[in-house]
Amino acid sequence: MSLHASDQTMAPKGAPEQRADMTPATARRLGEAANSPFTSKSLERIDEALTMASRETGIYFSLYVGRLSADTRRMAEALHPGMGDKASNGVLVAVDPGQRVLEIVTGRQSVKRLPDRSCALAALSMTAAFGSGDLVGGIVNGLRMLSDQAGHPHRFR
């Protein structure tokens, strides 16, 4: 199961491409790159949100910010298995600011705790923040909302 959200106010048209394949372990390395679209402080916020969402839920969260192909859904679904063994219990949040598209892809196990309705609520919050120009805030708050919706893992064992 997964969700597709497209909003014409998500990002200004012609925004520069921002690409980052982020997991908690790689967010810091991206901040060290000279051409990173994120500041160090922004990366720290995203890293913390990814780490806390994964730690609190037992679900593996990953983030992709960058250009998606014309078929954004298909590309996001193709990126999801890149989580390897964690894909089944994983969630990929893919954001393409240039196309103003947000995709949330859930794995076979994680969808049991994050159905489409829960993802839609997070997507609505994220696109509202993106529309006001707050890419990082939208990502962080969206991850928090997904984490809250999924709850703690002990409830689901």
RODO-2510 file (C-alpha; in nm, 4 decimals, decimal comma):
residues 157
     n   res          X          Y          Z
     1     m     0,0000     0,0000     0,0000
     2     s     0,1147     0,3522    -0,0584
     3     l     0,0084     0,7072    -0,1124
     4     h     0,0589     0,9666    -0,3824
     5     a     0,0154     1,3335    -0,3090
     6     s     0,0610     1,6128    -0,5574
     7     d     0,0034     1,9734    -0,4666
     8     q     0,0573     2,2737    -0,6906
     9     t     0,1695     2,4798    -0,3907
    10     m     0,4305     2,2352    -0,2654
    11     a     0,7355     2,4183    -0,3964
    12     p     0,8001     2,7103    -0,6249
    13     k     0,8132     2,6123    -0,9906
    14     g     1,1692     2,5922    -1,1118
    15     a     1,3093     2,5227    -0,7655
    16     p     1,6609     2,3809    -0,7835
    17     e     1,6852     2,0052    -0,7730
    18     q     1,7452     1,8826    -0,4227
    19     r     1,8547     1,5228    -0,3992
    20     a     1,9273     1,3254    -0,0920
    21     d     1,8825     0,9573    -0,0190
    22     m     1,8615     0,9741     0,3565
    23     t     1,8592     0,7304     0,6375
    24     p     1,9744     0,8243     0,9859
    25     a     2,3219     0,6905     0,9086
    26     t     2,3716     0,8912     0,5888
    27     a     2,2197     1,2275     0,6759
    28     r     2,5376     1,3529     0,8423
    29     r     2,7569     1,2488     0,5489
    30     l     2,5332     1,4460     0,3128
    31     g     2,5872     1,7582     0,5195
    32     e     2,9575     1,7288     0,4578
    33     a     2,9110     1,7462     0,0804
    34     a     2,9873     2,0914    -0,0565
    35     n     2,6852     2,0870    -0,2885
    36     s     2,4310     1,9689    -0,0314
    37     p     2,0915     2,1371    -0,0677
    38     f     2,0552     2,1255     0,3118
    39     t     2,2374     2,3145     0,5838
    40     s     2,4083     2,1201     0,8600
    41     k     2,1366     2,2254     1,1027
    42     s     1,8654     2,1093     0,8610
    43     l     2,0374     1,7736     0,8208
    44     e     2,0587     1,7370     1,1970
    45     r     1,6842     1,7989     1,2259
    46     i     1,6067     1,5465     0,9522
    47     d     1,8501     1,2930     1,0973
    48     e     1,6924     1,3269     1,4407
    49     a     1,3406     1,2897     1,2998
    50     l     1,4378     0,9764     1,1019
    51     t     1,6182     0,8263     1,4005
    52     m     1,3371     0,8983     1,6467
    53     a     1,0636     0,7740     1,4125
    54     s     1,2508     0,4480     1,3576
    55     r     1,3431     0,4056     1,7234
    56     e     0,9946     0,4797     1,8561
    57     t     0,8073     0,2586     1,6120
    58     g     1,0441    -0,0202     1,5126
    59     i     0,9646     0,0748     1,1513
    60     y     1,2576     0,1720     0,9262
    61     f     1,2028     0,5202     0,7779
    62     s     1,3959     0,6459     0,4766
    63     l     1,3830     0,9732     0,2870
    64     y     1,4506     1,0596    -0,0770
    65     v     1,4519     1,4243    -0,1808
    66     g     1,5234     1,4806    -0,5474
    67     r     1,4063     1,4369    -0,8994
    68     l     1,1570     1,1589    -0,9602
    69     s     1,0779     1,0315    -1,3086
    70     a     0,7568     1,1334    -1,4850
    71     d     0,5906     0,8285    -1,3312
    72     t     0,6644     0,9351    -0,9746
    73     r     0,4692     0,6507    -0,8158
    74     r     0,6597     0,3855    -1,0093
    75     m     0,9959     0,5409    -0,9282
    76     a     0,9158     0,5699    -0,5561
    77     e     0,8059     0,2069    -0,5528
    78     a     1,1293     0,1137    -0,7317
    79     l     1,3359     0,3012    -0,4702
    80     h     1,1626     0,1300    -0,1765
    81     p     1,3354    -0,2107    -0,2162
    82     g     1,6665    -0,0246    -0,1896
    83     m     1,6175    -0,0500     0,1866
    84     g     1,7208    -0,4140     0,1524
    85     d     1,6040    -0,6452     0,4283
    86     k     1,4330    -0,3524     0,6010
    87     a     1,1969    -0,2781     0,3098
    88     s     0,9184    -0,5040     0,4335
    89     n     0,8964    -0,3091     0,7585
    90     g     1,0022     0,0177     0,5988
    91     v     0,8524     0,3456     0,4861
    92     l     0,9994     0,5580     0,2091
    93     v     0,9079     0,9248     0,1931
    94     a     1,0008     1,0558    -0,1532
    95     v     0,9786     1,4282    -0,2269
    96     d     1,0332     1,5940    -0,5635
    97     p     1,0196     1,9705    -0,5033
    98     g     1,0547     2,0485    -0,8745
    99     q     0,7457     1,8467    -0,9699
   100     r     0,5742     1,9351    -0,6411
   101     v     0,5103     1,5689    -0,5690
   102     l     0,5222     1,3668    -0,2495
   103     e     0,5111     0,9860    -0,2415
   104     i     0,4876     0,7694     0,0698
   105     v     0,5571     0,4003     0,0102
   106     t     0,5013     0,1433     0,2839
   107     g     0,6294    -0,2136     0,3033
   108     r     0,4293    -0,5343     0,3509
   109     q     0,4635    -0,5216     0,7306
   110     s     0,4656    -0,1455     0,7909
   111     v     0,1377    -0,0961     0,6023
   112     k    -0,0391    -0,2847     0,8824
   113     r     0,0487     0,0003     1,1161
   114     l     0,0473     0,2832     0,8619
   115     p    -0,2536     0,2433     0,6319
   116     d    -0,3200     0,4891     0,3501
   117     r    -0,5401     0,7079     0,5699
   118     s    -0,2576     0,7636     0,8189
   119     c    -0,0159     0,8409     0,5366
   120     a    -0,2668     1,0822     0,3831
   121     l    -0,2848     1,2842     0,7050
   122     a     0,0937     1,3137     0,7184
   123     a     0,1055     1,4022     0,3476
   124     l    -0,1504     1,6790     0,3963
   125     s     0,0577     1,8322     0,6740
   126     m     0,3773     1,7999     0,4716
   127     t     0,2367     1,9596     0,1565
   128     a     0,0993     2,2495     0,3610
   129     a     0,4471     2,3158     0,5007
   130     f     0,6062     2,2733     0,1580
   131     g     0,3577     2,5234     0,0151
   132     s     0,4780     2,7841     0,2624
   133     g     0,8396     2,7153     0,1640
   134     d     0,9357     2,4982     0,4630
   135     l     1,0799     2,1802     0,3096
   136     v     1,2701     2,0689     0,6199
   137     g     0,9877     2,1496     0,8612
   138     g     0,7410     1,9611     0,6423
   139     i     0,9664     1,6549     0,6328
   140     v     1,0315     1,6595     1,0078
   141     n     0,6664     1,7102     1,1023
   142     g     0,5536     1,4490     0,8513
   143     l     0,7924     1,1921     0,9983
   144     r     0,6651     1,2747     1,3467
   145     m     0,3068     1,2307     1,2341
   146     l     0,3848     0,8962     1,0699
   147     s     0,5621     0,7853     1,3871
   148     d     0,2674     0,8901     1,6034
   149     q     0,0228     0,7084     1,3764
   150     a     0,2305     0,3876     1,3788
   151     g     0,2685     0,3868     1,7557
   152     h     0,5099     0,1799     1,9603
   153     p     0,6031    -0,1686     1,8394
   154     h     0,5050    -0,3512     2,1586
   155     r     0,1360    -0,2891     2,0807
   156     f     0,1658    -0,4867     1,7589
   157     r     0,3585    -0,7997     1,8617
***
